[in-house]
Amino acid sequence: MSSPLTTHVLDTAHGVPAAGMAVRLARKDGQRWTTIAERTTNADGRVPDLLAPGALTGGRWRLRFDVEGYFAKHGQDSFFPEAELVFEVTDLTRHHHVPLLVSPFSYSTYRGS
C-alpha cells in the first residue's frame, strides 16, 4: 500500500524535478503544530512515503519546503526561503497529492490527484 499523502516538487526555472529538497510534514493539534515526518525529495522530485497507510487523519496539515536550501545547493539566491502549504483533509477515502512548482522568485501549488 502507498502513502495516503504525497508531494511532488518541480523546479520551473530549470525545467527539472527539484531533487534533494527538504520537506517537513506537520499536523495541527489544537493550537500547535506537531511534526509528523521529515523527508527529502527523490531524484524525480517526489516524496512518496510521507505517511504510513492509514495514518492520515482529518484536520489541518502543513507541508513546509526548504526552497532556500534547495536553490543554495544550485548556487542561486531565493526570494522565498520556505514555501508553507496548509491544507484541510476532510475526505479520508481520497488520496491527497500536493504538488509544488517553484523557482527562485515564485511558487504555486494546486490539489493534485
N, C-alpha and C positions, 0 to 999 in steps of 0.2 A: 504494500500500500504506500501511497505517496503522501507528502505533507499536504495538509488542507490549506496552507498558506504559502505562496511562493512570490518571488520578485525577480525582476529582470532589469538590468541597467544597461542602457545603450549610450555610448559617447557619441553624440550627434555632431560634435565638432570635427571628429576624425572618421566618423562612419564605421565605428567598430564597437564590439561589446566592451563594456567597462570592466575588464578583468581585474581582480585584486582590490576591489573597493570594499572597505569595511562597512558592515550593516549591523545595526542593533535593533532588535525587536523588543517592545515593552507593552505591557497591558496596564490599563488604568484600574487601580483598586481603590475605590473611594476617591480621595483627593490626591493620591500619589501614584507614580508610575513604578512598576516593577519590571526589571529587565528579565526577559524570558530566554533570549538567545542572542548570541553574538556570532556572526559569520562573516565570511569574505566571499565576494562573487567569484565564480569559477571562470575558466577560460572563455566561456560563452556569455559571461556577464550575468549568470543566473545564480540564485540561491535556492536550490530545490529542497533543502532539508531544514527549513526554519522551525517547524513543529513536527512532533510525532503524530501519526494518525490518531484522531480522536482527541487531541489536546487543544483544539480551537474551542473557545467559549464565546458566547455572545458578549457584546460590550464594546468598549473603546480600545483600540490598539494603535500603536505608533511604530513606524519604521523610520530610523534615523540613518542617513547615508553620509559617510565621510567624503564629501566632494573635494574639499581642500586637500586631504591626504592623497586622494587618487590623482588629482592634477599635479600636485607637487612631485609625485613619482615620475611624471612625464615632463618635468621642467617648466610647468605653467602655473601662473597665479590663478586663483579662483575668487570671484566676487562673493559667491555664496560658500562659506566654509562647510555648511551642512544643508542637506535637504531633509526636512522633517515632515513626514506624511502621517496625519492622524485620520483614522477611518473607523467606521462603526460596523460591527458584524452583527447582523440580525437574522441571517438565514444559515444555520449550521449544515444544511444539506448541500450547499453550494461550495465549490472550490473558490478560494479567494486568491486572485493574482493581482499584484500591484506593481506595474512597470514604472520605471523612471527613465526619462530621456534627459540627458544632462550635457551641458557644455560649460566652459569656464565662466560664462556670464548669464546663464539662464538654466531653468529646468522646467519640466512639465510632467504630468502624470495622468493616469486615467485608470478606470477599473477594467482590468483585463479579463480574459477568460481562460 
